[in-house]
Amino acid sequence: MSMCFPSTPKKMASTVGCFLTGAALFAYGLHLSYVNVAPQQARTKARSDFIETIDFDLVDVKLLRTAPF
């Protein structure tokens, strides 16, 4: 694809600058996502382990005793 008008050096520098800024922001977001994976996985595992320890029979009995109907 050809350009209709030749790009000036100032426009080319601006385009490259915007591209590099976007790439840097994307890389920073990727870094933050990678850094926060382990704590999120730990919270999820702790939540799952807690749910597995709940005795649902006792919970159901208590809810039935306090039900308003």
All heavy atoms as TSV, in Angstrom:
chain	resi	resn	atom	element	x	y	z
A	1	MET	N	N	0.852	-1.174	0.000
A	1	MET	CA	C	0.000	0.000	0.000
A	1	MET	C	C	0.895	1.234	0.000
A	1	MET	O	O	1.812	1.359	0.797
A	1	MET	CB	C	-0.893	-0.021	1.228
A	1	MET	CG	C	-1.799	1.129	1.343
A	1	MET	SD	S	-2.901	0.831	2.734
A	1	MET	CE	C	-4.164	1.944	2.310
A	2	SER	N	N	0.647	2.122	-0.891
A	2	SER	CA	C	1.470	3.323	-0.981
A	2	SER	C	C	0.777	4.489	-0.287
A	2	SER	O	O	-0.439	4.535	-0.177
A	2	SER	CB	C	1.732	3.668	-2.443
A	2	SER	OG	O	0.517	3.995	-3.075
A	3	MET	N	N	1.571	5.403	0.170
A	3	MET	CA	C	1.040	6.586	0.834
A	3	MET	C	C	0.748	7.666	-0.207
A	3	MET	O	O	1.452	7.785	-1.207
A	3	MET	CB	C	2.061	7.097	1.853
A	3	MET	CG	C	2.359	6.086	2.947
A	3	MET	SD	S	3.689	6.586	4.044
A	3	MET	CE	C	3.107	8.097	4.698
A	4	CYS	N	N	-0.281	8.431	0.032
A	4	CYS	CA	C	-0.633	9.498	-0.905
A	4	CYS	C	C	0.361	10.654	-0.827
A	4	CYS	O	O	0.690	11.261	-1.838
A	4	CYS	CB	C	-2.035	10.012	-0.610
A	4	CYS	SG	S	-3.311	8.777	-0.899
A	5	PHE	N	N	0.799	10.958	0.393
A	5	PHE	CA	C	1.725	12.061	0.571
A	5	PHE	C	C	2.944	11.546	1.326
A	5	PHE	O	O	2.806	10.733	2.250
A	5	PHE	CB	C	1.077	13.200	1.366
A	5	PHE	CG	C	-0.106	13.792	0.671
A	5	PHE	CD1	C	-1.406	13.473	1.069
A	5	PHE	CD2	C	0.057	14.661	-0.394
A	5	PHE	CE1	C	-2.494	14.012	0.422
A	5	PHE	CE2	C	-1.038	15.214	-1.042
A	5	PHE	CZ	C	-2.311	14.883	-0.637
A	6	PRO	N	N	4.105	12.001	0.983
A	6	PRO	CA	C	5.288	11.556	1.730
A	6	PRO	C	C	5.255	12.094	3.163
A	6	PRO	O	O	4.826	13.227	3.403
A	6	PRO	CB	C	6.446	12.140	0.942
A	6	PRO	CG	C	5.874	13.214	0.110
A	6	PRO	CD	C	4.433	12.886	-0.107
A	7	SER	N	N	5.659	11.261	4.071
A	7	SER	CA	C	5.644	11.646	5.481
A	7	SER	C	C	6.841	12.529	5.791
A	7	SER	O	O	7.945	12.303	5.305
A	7	SER	CB	C	5.691	10.395	6.352
A	7	SER	OG	O	5.670	10.750	7.712
A	8	THR	N	N	6.617	13.529	6.612
A	8	THR	CA	C	7.715	14.403	7.024
A	8	THR	C	C	8.466	13.730	8.172
A	8	THR	O	O	7.919	12.878	8.870
A	8	THR	CB	C	7.185	15.769	7.489
A	8	THR	OG1	O	6.352	15.569	8.630
A	8	THR	CG2	C	6.374	16.440	6.393
A	9	PRO	N	N	9.697	14.087	8.385
A	9	PRO	CA	C	10.451	13.492	9.504
A	9	PRO	C	C	9.781	13.733	10.862
A	9	PRO	O	O	9.819	12.877	11.737
A	9	PRO	CB	C	11.809	14.185	9.429
A	9	PRO	CG	C	11.955	14.604	8.004
A	9	PRO	CD	C	10.560	14.927	7.554
A	10	LYS	N	N	9.141	14.888	11.021
A	10	LYS	CA	C	8.467	15.196	12.284
A	10	LYS	C	C	7.279	14.253	12.506
A	10	LYS	O	O	7.074	13.732	13.606
A	10	LYS	CB	C	8.001	16.651	12.269
A	10	LYS	CG	C	7.427	17.124	13.579
A	10	LYS	CD	C	7.079	18.606	13.521
A	10	LYS	CE	C	6.495	19.061	14.833
A	10	LYS	NZ	N	6.150	20.471	14.810
A	11	LYS	N	N	6.497	13.999	11.441
A	11	LYS	CA	C	5.359	13.089	11.559
A	11	LYS	C	C	5.829	11.658	11.815
A	11	LYS	O	O	5.225	10.924	12.593
A	11	LYS	CB	C	4.506	13.131	10.300
A	11	LYS	CG	C	3.676	14.374	10.156
A	11	LYS	CD	C	2.824	14.292	8.904
A	11	LYS	CE	C	2.009	15.551	8.695
A	11	LYS	NZ	N	1.209	15.475	7.471
A	12	MET	N	N	6.906	11.274	11.151
A	12	MET	CA	C	7.438	9.928	11.347
A	12	MET	C	C	7.923	9.754	12.780
A	12	MET	O	O	7.683	8.731	13.407
A	12	MET	CB	C	8.572	9.656	10.359
A	12	MET	CG	C	9.080	8.239	10.403
A	12	MET	SD	S	7.851	6.999	9.981
A	12	MET	CE	C	7.790	7.233	8.220
A	13	ALA	N	N	8.603	10.766	13.313
A	13	ALA	CA	C	9.079	10.704	14.693
A	13	ALA	C	C	7.904	10.634	15.668
A	13	ALA	O	O	7.945	9.902	16.657
A	13	ALA	CB	C	9.961	11.908	15.001
A	14	SER	N	N	6.860	11.388	15.382
A	14	SER	CA	C	5.663	11.357	16.221
A	14	SER	C	C	5.007	9.980	16.198
A	14	SER	O	O	4.595	9.457	17.233
A	14	SER	CB	C	4.682	12.426	15.753
A	14	SER	OG	O	3.482	12.352	16.469
A	15	THR	N	N	4.927	9.382	15.011
A	15	THR	CA	C	4.339	8.054	14.878
A	15	THR	C	C	5.153	7.016	15.646
A	15	THR	O	O	4.603	6.186	16.376
A	15	THR	CB	C	4.246	7.655	13.398
A	15	THR	OG1	O	3.434	8.615	12.729
A	15	THR	CG2	C	3.657	6.281	13.234
A	16	VAL	N	N	6.467	7.083	15.491
A	16	VAL	CA	C	7.341	6.139	16.196
A	16	VAL	C	C	7.236	6.349	17.704
A	16	VAL	O	O	7.176	5.383	18.483
A	16	VAL	CB	C	8.797	6.285	15.707
A	16	VAL	CG1	C	9.758	5.514	16.589
A	16	VAL	CG2	C	8.912	5.828	14.263
A	17	GLY	N	N	7.178	7.603	18.129
A	17	GLY	CA	C	7.040	7.903	19.555
A	17	GLY	C	C	5.740	7.369	20.136
A	17	GLY	O	O	5.729	6.786	21.225
A	18	CYS	N	N	4.645	7.545	19.413
A	18	CYS	CA	C	3.355	7.024	19.878
A	18	CYS	C	C	3.370	5.498	19.928
A	18	CYS	O	O	2.851	4.890	20.877
A	18	CYS	CB	C	2.226	7.511	18.976
A	18	CYS	SG	S	1.830	9.248	19.164
A	19	PHE	N	N	3.977	4.879	18.927
A	19	PHE	CA	C	4.055	3.422	18.914
A	19	PHE	C	C	4.879	2.911	20.090
A	19	PHE	O	O	4.480	1.959	20.776
A	19	PHE	CB	C	4.671	2.940	17.596
A	19	PHE	CG	C	4.858	1.457	17.555
A	19	PHE	CD1	C	3.785	0.616	17.283
A	19	PHE	CD2	C	6.099	0.893	17.800
A	19	PHE	CE1	C	3.950	-0.752	17.256
A	19	PHE	CE2	C	6.271	-0.467	17.769
A	19	PHE	CZ	C	5.198	-1.299	17.502
A	20	LEU	N	N	6.018	3.539	20.341
A	20	LEU	CA	C	6.869	3.109	21.452
A	20	LEU	C	C	6.192	3.335	22.804
A	20	LEU	O	O	6.334	2.519	23.718
A	20	LEU	CB	C	8.217	3.816	21.389
A	20	LEU	CG	C	9.123	3.407	20.224
A	20	LEU	CD1	C	10.401	4.232	20.232
A	20	LEU	CD2	C	9.431	1.923	20.275
A	21	THR	N	N	5.461	4.435	22.926
A	21	THR	CA	C	4.729	4.693	24.165
A	21	THR	C	C	3.678	3.615	24.395
A	21	THR	O	O	3.534	3.086	25.505
A	21	THR	CB	C	4.065	6.082	24.124
A	21	THR	OG1	O	5.076	7.073	23.936
A	21	THR	CG2	C	3.294	6.370	25.391
A	22	GLY	N	N	2.936	3.276	23.354
A	22	GLY	CA	C	1.935	2.221	23.473
A	22	GLY	C	C	2.560	0.877	23.797
A	22	GLY	O	O	2.048	0.122	24.635
A	23	ALA	N	N	3.675	0.559	23.159
A	23	ALA	CA	C	4.359	-0.703	23.432
A	23	ALA	C	C	4.875	-0.744	24.867
A	23	ALA	O	O	4.798	-1.787	25.534
A	23	ALA	CB	C	5.507	-0.899	22.449
A	24	ALA	N	N	5.374	0.389	25.363
A	24	ALA	CA	C	5.862	0.438	26.740
A	24	ALA	C	C	4.718	0.256	27.737
A	24	ALA	O	O	4.855	-0.467	28.736
A	24	ALA	CB	C	6.572	1.761	27.000
A	25	LEU	N	N	3.580	0.896	27.484
A	25	LEU	CA	C	2.423	0.729	28.370
A	25	LEU	C	C	1.916	-0.717	28.356
A	25	LEU	O	O	1.548	-1.269	29.393
A	25	LEU	CB	C	1.301	1.688	27.972
A	25	LEU	CG	C	1.557	3.160	28.285
A	25	LEU	CD1	C	0.453	4.027	27.685
A	25	LEU	CD2	C	1.635	3.369	29.785
A	26	PHE	N	N	1.902	-1.325	27.183
A	26	PHE	CA	C	1.485	-2.719	27.073
A	26	PHE	C	C	2.438	-3.625	27.847
A	26	PHE	O	O	2.009	-4.520	28.577
A	26	PHE	CB	C	1.439	-3.133	25.599
A	26	PHE	CG	C	0.969	-4.533	25.398
A	26	PHE	CD1	C	-0.377	-4.844	25.423
A	26	PHE	CD2	C	1.890	-5.555	25.182
A	26	PHE	CE1	C	-0.808	-6.143	25.245
A	26	PHE	CE2	C	1.476	-6.853	24.997
A	26	PHE	CZ	C	0.114	-7.156	25.032
A	27	ALA	N	N	3.744	-3.382	27.708
A	27	ALA	CA	C	4.737	-4.195	28.411
A	27	ALA	C	C	4.618	-4.017	29.926
A	27	ALA	O	O	4.734	-4.985	30.685
A	27	ALA	CB	C	6.142	-3.822	27.948
A	28	TYR	N	N	4.351	-2.807	30.378
A	28	TYR	CA	C	4.177	-2.556	31.811
A	28	TYR	C	C	2.941	-3.279	32.340
A	28	TYR	O	O	2.969	-3.879	33.414
A	28	TYR	CB	C	4.084	-1.050	32.076
A	28	TYR	CG	C	3.951	-0.703	33.535
A	28	TYR	CD1	C	4.988	-0.984	34.419
A	28	TYR	CD2	C	2.810	-0.101	34.023
A	28	TYR	CE1	C	4.877	-0.672	35.765
A	28	TYR	CE2	C	2.680	0.218	35.362
A	28	TYR	CZ	C	3.716	-0.072	36.233
A	28	TYR	OH	O	3.604	0.227	37.561
A	29	GLY	N	N	1.846	-3.239	31.594
A	29	GLY	CA	C	0.648	-3.970	31.992
A	29	GLY	C	C	0.886	-5.462	32.032
A	29	GLY	O	O	0.415	-6.161	32.931
A	30	LEU	N	N	1.620	-5.973	31.071
A	30	LEU	CA	C	1.965	-7.394	31.053
A	30	LEU	C	C	2.812	-7.747	32.272
A	30	LEU	O	O	2.593	-8.785	32.909
A	30	LEU	CB	C	2.716	-7.721	29.762
A	30	LEU	CG	C	2.940	-9.177	29.441
A	30	LEU	CD1	C	1.608	-9.876	29.198
A	30	LEU	CD2	C	3.811	-9.293	28.195
A	31	HIS	N	N	3.748	-6.883	32.616
A	31	HIS	CA	C	4.584	-7.111	33.797
A	31	HIS	C	C	3.731	-7.146	35.061
A	31	HIS	O	O	3.888	-8.036	35.908
A	31	HIS	CB	C	5.648	-6.016	33.896
A	31	HIS	CG	C	6.343	-5.964	35.214
A	31	HIS	ND1	N	7.261	-6.909	35.602
A	31	HIS	CD2	C	6.228	-5.105	36.252
A	31	HIS	CE1	C	7.691	-6.621	36.818
A	31	HIS	NE2	N	7.076	-5.526	37.228
A	32	LEU	N	N	2.826	-6.186	35.221
A	32	LEU	CA	C	1.969	-6.157	36.408
A	32	LEU	C	C	1.096	-7.391	36.490
A	32	LEU	O	O	0.876	-7.954	37.568
A	32	LEU	CB	C	1.103	-4.897	36.402
A	32	LEU	CG	C	1.818	-3.586	36.674
A	32	LEU	CD1	C	0.826	-2.430	36.602
A	32	LEU	CD2	C	2.507	-3.615	38.021
A	33	SER	N	N	0.587	-7.837	35.362
A	33	SER	CA	C	-0.234	-9.037	35.333
A	33	SER	C	C	0.581	-10.254	35.758
A	33	SER	O	O	0.116	-11.093	36.529
A	33	SER	CB	C	-0.802	-9.248	33.933
A	33	SER	OG	O	-1.541	-10.438	33.874
A	34	TYR	N	N	1.796	-10.351	35.266
A	34	TYR	CA	C	2.654	-11.490	35.588
A	34	TYR	C	C	3.037	-11.481	37.071
A	34	TYR	O	O	3.066	-12.519	37.718
A	34	TYR	CB	C	3.913	-11.446	34.720
A	34	TYR	CG	C	4.867	-12.582	34.988
A	34	TYR	CD1	C	4.590	-13.867	34.533
A	34	TYR	CD2	C	6.035	-12.375	35.703
A	34	TYR	CE1	C	5.457	-14.909	34.780
A	34	TYR	CE2	C	6.912	-13.401	35.953
A	34	TYR	CZ	C	6.616	-14.675	35.486
A	34	TYR	OH	O	7.473	-15.699	35.738
A	35	VAL	N	N	3.315	-10.302	37.621
A	35	VAL	CA	C	3.729	-10.198	39.015
A	35	VAL	C	C	2.586	-10.582	39.956
A	35	VAL	O	O	2.816	-11.187	41.000
A	35	VAL	CB	C	4.218	-8.755	39.315
A	35	VAL	CG1	C	4.366	-8.508	40.792
A	35	VAL	CG2	C	5.539	-8.509	38.612
A	36	ASN	N	N	1.345	-10.264	39.581
A	36	ASN	CA	C	0.206	-10.490	40.474
A	36	ASN	C	C	-0.448	-11.850	40.311
A	36	ASN	O	O	-1.454	-12.117	40.963
A	36	ASN	CB	C	-0.844	-9.391	40.256
A	36	ASN	CG	C	-0.352	-8.055	40.756
A	36	ASN	OD1	O	0.348	-7.980	41.748
A	36	ASN	ND2	N	-0.701	-6.992	40.065
A	37	VAL	N	N	0.090	-12.726	39.470
A	37	VAL	CA	C	-0.540	-14.031	39.262
A	37	VAL	C	C	-0.434	-14.892	40.517
A	37	VAL	O	O	-1.419	-15.495	40.945
A	37	VAL	CB	C	0.088	-14.742	38.043
A	37	VAL	CG1	C	-0.277	-16.200	38.016
A	37	VAL	CG2	C	-0.379	-14.079	36.777
A	38	ALA	N	N	0.728	-14.978	41.126
A	38	ALA	CA	C	0.928	-15.857	42.282
A	38	ALA	C	C	0.034	-15.478	43.466
A	38	ALA	O	O	-0.611	-16.357	44.053
A	38	ALA	CB	C	2.397	-15.866	42.686
A	39	PRO	N	N	-0.072	-14.201	43.857
A	39	PRO	CA	C	-0.970	-13.864	44.965
A	39	PRO	C	C	-2.440	-14.176	44.654
A	39	PRO	O	O	-3.180	-14.625	45.528
A	39	PRO	CB	C	-0.768	-12.360	45.164
A	39	PRO	CG	C	0.558	-12.069	44.584
A	39	PRO	CD	C	0.744	-13.035	43.473
A	40	GLN	N	N	-2.848	-13.956	43.414
A	40	GLN	CA	C	-4.234	-14.271	43.055
A	40	GLN	C	C	-4.488	-15.768	43.133
A	40	GLN	O	O	-5.539	-16.200	43.606
A	40	GLN	CB	C	-4.540	-13.761	41.649
A	40	GLN	CG	C	-4.603	-12.253	41.563
A	40	GLN	CD	C	-4.738	-11.769	40.134
A	40	GLN	OE1	O	-4.761	-12.558	39.199
A	40	GLN	NE2	N	-4.811	-10.465	39.963
A	41	GLN	N	N	-3.528	-16.567	42.674
A	41	GLN	CA	C	-3.686	-18.015	42.748
A	41	GLN	C	C	-3.721	-18.476	44.200
A	41	GLN	O	O	-4.477	-19.374	44.557
A	41	GLN	CB	C	-2.558	-18.713	41.997
A	41	GLN	CG	C	-2.685	-18.601	40.499
A	41	GLN	CD	C	-1.504	-19.224	39.770
A	41	GLN	OE1	O	-0.436	-19.419	40.341
A	41	GLN	NE2	N	-1.709	-19.538	38.512
A	42	ALA	N	N	-2.920	-17.861	45.056
A	42	ALA	CA	C	-2.908	-18.224	46.472
A	42	ALA	C	C	-4.243	-17.897	47.128
A	42	ALA	O	O	-4.774	-18.696	47.912
A	42	ALA	CB	C	-1.770	-17.504	47.190
A	43	ARG	N	N	-4.819	-16.726	46.813
A	43	ARG	CA	C	-6.130	-16.370	47.374
A	43	ARG	C	C	-7.201	-17.332	46.905
A	43	ARG	O	O	-8.064	-17.750	47.684
A	43	ARG	CB	C	-6.503	-14.938	46.968
A	43	ARG	CG	C	-5.867	-13.879	47.816
A	43	ARG	CD	C	-6.530	-12.527	47.606
A	43	ARG	NE	N	-6.510	-12.079	46.226
A	43	ARG	CZ	C	-5.537	-11.365	45.683
A	43	ARG	NH1	N	-4.499	-11.040	46.404
A	43	ARG	NH2	N	-5.601	-10.987	44.430
A	44	THR	N	N	-7.163	-17.693	45.628
A	44	THR	CA	C	-8.157	-18.610	45.085
A	44	THR	C	C	-8.042	-19.975	45.741
A	44	THR	O	O	-9.050	-20.595	46.098
A	44	THR	CB	C	-7.984	-18.739	43.561
A	44	THR	OG1	O	-8.092	-17.445	42.986
A	44	THR	CG2	C	-9.034	-19.643	42.962
A	45	LYS	N	N	-6.823	-20.457	45.939
A	45	LYS	CA	C	-6.628	-21.760	46.573
A	45	LYS	C	C	-7.097	-21.720	48.024
A	45	LYS	O	O	-7.748	-22.657	48.505
A	45	LYS	CB	C	-5.167	-22.178	46.505
A	45	LYS	CG	C	-4.931	-23.567	47.063
A	45	LYS	CD	C	-3.505	-23.989	46.893
A	45	LYS	CE	C	-3.203	-25.370	47.417
A	45	LYS	NZ	N	-4.036	-25.926	48.402
A	46	ALA	N	N	-6.772	-20.648	48.744
A	46	ALA	CA	C	-7.203	-20.526	50.136
A	46	ALA	C	C	-8.727	-20.500	50.227
A	46	ALA	O	O	-9.321	-21.134	51.114
A	46	ALA	CB	C	-6.609	-19.266	50.763
A	47	ARG	N	N	-9.371	-19.789	49.312
A	47	ARG	CA	C	-10.832	-19.735	49.300
A	47	ARG	C	C	-11.421	-21.122	49.022
A	47	ARG	O	O	-12.378	-21.543	49.680
A	47	ARG	CB	C	-11.304	-18.728	48.242
A	47	ARG	CG	C	-12.757	-18.384	48.342
A	47	ARG	CD	C	-13.155	-17.332	47.311
A	47	ARG	NE	N	-12.311	-16.150	47.361
A	47	ARG	CZ	C	-11.586	-15.684	46.355
A	47	ARG	NH1	N	-11.605	-16.286	45.196
A	47	ARG	NH2	N	-10.855	-14.602	46.487
A	48	SER	N	N	-10.844	-21.832	48.067
A	48	SER	CA	C	-11.331	-23.178	47.746
A	48	SER	C	C	-11.139	-24.125	48.920
A	48	SER	O	O	-12.032	-24.928	49.239
A	48	SER	CB	C	-10.603	-23.724	46.520
A	48	SER	OG	O	-10.870	-22.940	45.403
A	49	ASP	N	N	-9.984	-24.036	49.571
A	49	ASP	CA	C	-9.730	-24.897	50.728
A	49	ASP	C	C	-10.701	-24.585	51.864
A	49	ASP	O	O	-11.177	-25.488	52.558
A	49	ASP	CB	C	-8.294	-24.728	51.216
A	49	ASP	CG	C	-7.282	-25.267	50.215
A	49	ASP	OD1	O	-7.688	-26.039	49.308
A	49	ASP	OD2	O	-6.091	-24.902	50.328
A	50	PHE	N	N	-11.009	-23.322	52.068
A	50	PHE	CA	C	-11.954	-22.938	53.119
A	50	PHE	C	C	-13.348	-23.488	52.821
A	50	PHE	O	O	-14.015	-24.005	53.720
A	50	PHE	CB	C	-11.999	-21.411	53.246
A	50	PHE	CG	C	-13.040	-20.932	54.211
A	50	PHE	CD1	C	-12.847	-21.084	55.576
A	50	PHE	CD2	C	-14.200	-20.329	53.762
A	50	PHE	CE1	C	-13.803	-20.648	56.470
A	50	PHE	CE2	C	-15.158	-19.901	54.647
A	50	PHE	CZ	C	-14.956	-20.051	56.011
A	51	ILE	N	N	-13.779	-23.386	51.578
A	51	ILE	CA	C	-15.098	-23.884	51.211
A	51	ILE	C	C	-15.181	-25.400	51.406
A	51	ILE	O	O	-16.197	-25.931	51.846
A	51	ILE	CB	C	-15.436	-23.513	49.746
A	51	ILE	CG1	C	-15.558	-22.000	49.600
A	51	ILE	CG2	C	-16.690	-24.194	49.259
A	51	ILE	CD1	C	-16.672	-21.381	50.392
A	52	GLU	N	N	-14.084	-26.101	51.120
A	52	GLU	CA	C	-14.075	-27.553	51.295
A	52	GLU	C	C	-14.161	-27.948	52.761
A	52	GLU	O	O	-14.642	-29.036	53.078
A	52	GLU	CB	C	-12.823	-28.149	50.670
A	52	GLU	CG	C	-12.840	-28.121	49.157
A	52	GLU	CD	C	-11.542	-28.621	48.542
A	52	GLU	OE1	O	-10.627	-29.009	49.308
A	52	GLU	OE2	O	-11.447	-28.621	47.307
A	53	THR	N	N	-13.700	-27.091	53.682
A	53	THR	CA	C	-13.729	-27.434	55.103
A	53	THR	C	C	-15.097	-27.190	55.735
A	53	THR	O	O	-15.339	-27.678	56.834
A	53	THR	CB	C	-12.679	-26.621	55.881
A	53	THR	OG1	O	-12.973	-25.228	55.757
A	53	THR	CG2	C	-11.282	-26.903	55.362
A	54	ILE	N	N	-15.972	-26.456	55.088
A	54	ILE	CA	C	-17.286	-26.169	55.659
A	54	ILE	C	C	-18.134	-27.438	55.627
A	54	ILE	O	O	-18.215	-28.124	54.617
A	54	ILE	CB	C	-17.992	-25.041	54.879
A	54	ILE	CG1	C	-17.219	-23.740	55.030
A	54	ILE	CG2	C	-19.415	-24.863	55.361
A	54	ILE	CD1	C	-17.772	-22.615	54.198
A	55	ASP	N	N	-18.759	-27.740	56.744
A	55	ASP	CA	C	-19.662	-28.881	56.820
A	55	ASP	C	C	-21.048	-28.381	56.400
A	55	ASP	O	O	-21.741	-27.716	57.169
A	55	ASP	CB	C	-19.689	-29.442	58.239
A	55	ASP	CG	C	-20.470	-30.729	58.325
A	55	ASP	OD1	O	-20.924	-31.218	57.265
A	55	ASP	OD2	O	-20.624	-31.249	59.444
A	56	PHE	N	N	-21.435	-28.688	55.176
A	56	PHE	CA	C	-22.668	-28.122	54.630
A	56	PHE	C	C	-23.909	-28.664	55.307
A	56	PHE	O	O	-24.949	-28.020	55.304
A	56	PHE	CB	C	-22.732	-28.361	53.116
A	56	PHE	CG	C	-21.825	-27.447	52.346
A	56	PHE	CD1	C	-20.628	-27.908	51.828
A	56	PHE	CD2	C	-22.153	-26.123	52.186
A	56	PHE	CE1	C	-19.790	-27.060	51.141
A	56	PHE	CE2	C	-21.325	-25.256	51.498
A	56	PHE	CZ	C	-20.139	-25.731	50.974
A	57	ASP	N	N	-23.850	-29.823	55.935
A	57	ASP	CA	C	-25.007	-30.344	56.654
A	57	ASP	C	C	-25.344	-29.449	57.833
A	57	ASP	O	O	-26.513	-29.142	58.090
A	57	ASP	CB	C	-24.742	-31.773	57.134
A	57	ASP	CG	C	-24.611	-32.743	55.974
A	57	ASP	OD1	O	-25.201	-32.457	54.903
A	57	ASP	OD2	O	-23.911	-33.759	56.121
A	58	LEU	N	N	-24.320	-28.995	58.573
A	58	LEU	CA	C	-24.569	-28.099	59.710
A	58	LEU	C	C	-25.093	-26.750	59.234
A	58	LEU	O	O	-25.968	-26.156	59.856
A	58	LEU	CB	C	-23.290	-27.899	60.519
A	58	LEU	CG	C	-22.789	-29.107	61.303
A	58	LEU	CD1	C	-21.461	-28.785	61.959
A	58	LEU	CD2	C	-23.810	-29.507	62.345
A	59	VAL	N	N	-24.555	-26.264	58.138
A	59	VAL	CA	C	-25.006	-24.981	57.607
A	59	VAL	C	C	-26.468	-25.065	57.200
A	59	VAL	O	O	-27.264	-24.182	57.511
A	59	VAL	CB	C	-24.125	-24.552	56.415
A	59	VAL	CG1	C	-24.690	-23.312	55.749
A	59	VAL	CG2	C	-22.703	-24.310	56.872
A	60	ASP	N	N	-26.867	-26.136	56.522
A	60	ASP	CA	C	-28.257	-26.289	56.094
A	60	ASP	C	C	-29.195	-26.385	57.283
A	60	ASP	O	O	-30.273	-25.806	57.286
A	60	ASP	CB	C	-28.403	-27.526	55.205
A	60	ASP	CG	C	-27.720	-27.344	53.856
A	60	ASP	OD1	O	-27.499	-26.184	53.467
A	60	ASP	OD2	O	-27.412	-28.355	53.214
A	61	VAL	N	N	-28.802	-27.104	58.336
A	61	VAL	CA	C	-29.646	-27.239	59.524
A	61	VAL	C	C	-29.836	-25.887	60.192
A	61	VAL	O	O	-30.941	-25.514	60.571
A	61	VAL	CB	C	-29.033	-28.271	60.502
A	61	VAL	CG1	C	-29.744	-28.233	61.837
A	61	VAL	CG2	C	-29.089	-29.656	59.892
A	62	LYS	N	N	-28.763	-25.118	60.327
A	62	LYS	CA	C	-28.866	-23.802	60.955
A	62	LYS	C	C	-29.749	-22.874	60.122
A	62	LYS	O	O	-30.538	-22.102	60.668
A	62	LYS	CB	C	-27.481	-23.187	61.132
A	62	LYS	CG	C	-26.670	-23.847	62.211
A	62	LYS	CD	C	-25.297	-23.196	62.321
A	62	LYS	CE	C	-24.453	-23.896	63.350
A	62	LYS	NZ	N	-23.099	-23.330	63.440
A	63	LEU	N	N	-29.638	-22.937	58.813
A	63	LEU	CA	C	-30.465	-22.083	57.970
A	63	LEU	C	C	-31.932	-22.466	58.069
A	63	LEU	O	O	-32.805	-21.604	58.077
A	63	LEU	CB	C	-29.991	-22.163	56.515
A	63	LEU	CG	C	-28.677	-21.463	56.204
A	63	LEU	CD1	C	-28.269	-21.709	54.759
A	63	LEU	CD2	C	-28.782	-19.975	56.460
A	64	LEU	N	N	-32.219	-23.746	58.153
A	64	LEU	CA	C	-33.605	-24.187	58.272
A	64	LEU	C	C	-34.222	-23.782	59.594
A	64	LEU	O	O	-35.408	-23.455	59.674
A	64	LEU	CB	C	-33.697	-25.706	58.077
A	64	LEU	CG	C	-33.471	-26.199	56.657
A	64	LEU	CD1	C	-33.475	-27.716	56.625
A	64	LEU	CD2	C	-34.536	-25.654	55.715
A	65	ARG	N	N	-33.440	-23.777	60.661
A	65	ARG	CA	C	-33.964	-23.384	61.975
A	65	ARG	C	C	-34.275	-21.900	62.041
A	65	ARG	O	O	-35.174	-21.476	62.773
A	65	ARG	CB	C	-32.941	-23.718	63.056
A	65	ARG	CG	C	-32.841	-25.187	63.337
A	65	ARG	CD	C	-31.919	-25.457	64.487
A	65	ARG	NE	N	-31.685	-26.880	64.631
A	65	ARG	CZ	C	-30.663	-27.403	65.243
A	65	ARG	NH1	N	-29.752	-26.629	65.794
A	65	ARG	NH2	N	-30.513	-28.693	65.333
A	66	THR	N	N	-33.535	-21.084	61.300
A	66	THR	CA	C	-33.745	-19.641	61.361
A	66	THR	C	C	-34.576	-19.117	60.198
A	66	THR	O	O	-34.751	-17.921	60.069
A	66	THR	CB	C	-32.386	-18.912	61.363
A	66	THR	OG1	O	-31.691	-19.259	60.162
A	66	THR	CG2	C	-31.559	-19.297	62.571
A	67	ALA	N	N	-35.082	-19.994	59.361
A	67	ALA	CA	C	-35.864	-19.554	58.204
A	67	ALA	C	C	-37.176	-18.926	58.673
A	67	ALA	O	O	-37.812	-19.426	59.611
A	67	ALA	CB	C	-36.137	-20.728	57.268
A	68	PRO	N	N	-37.614	-17.855	58.045
A	68	PRO	CA	C	-38.828	-17.160	58.502
A	68	PRO	C	C	-40.132	-17.863	58.110
A	68	PRO	O	O	-41.193	-17.440	58.520
A	68	PRO	CB	C	-38.732	-15.802	57.797
A	68	PRO	CG	C	-37.893	-16.056	56.596
A	68	PRO	CD	C	-36.940	-17.148	56.969
A	69	PHE	N	N	-40.080	-18.903	57.329
A	69	PHE	CA	C	-41.338	-19.530	56.912
A	69	PHE	C	C	-41.658	-20.760	57.696
A	69	PHE	O	O	-41.079	-21.398	58.395
A	69	PHE	CB	C	-41.313	-19.879	55.421
A	69	PHE	CG	C	-40.046	-20.512	54.932
A	69	PHE	CD1	C	-39.834	-21.881	55.048
A	69	PHE	CD2	C	-39.041	-19.736	54.359
A	69	PHE	CE1	C	-38.671	-22.462	54.591
A	69	PHE	CE2	C	-37.882	-20.305	53.908
A	69	PHE	CZ	C	-37.682	-21.681	54.025
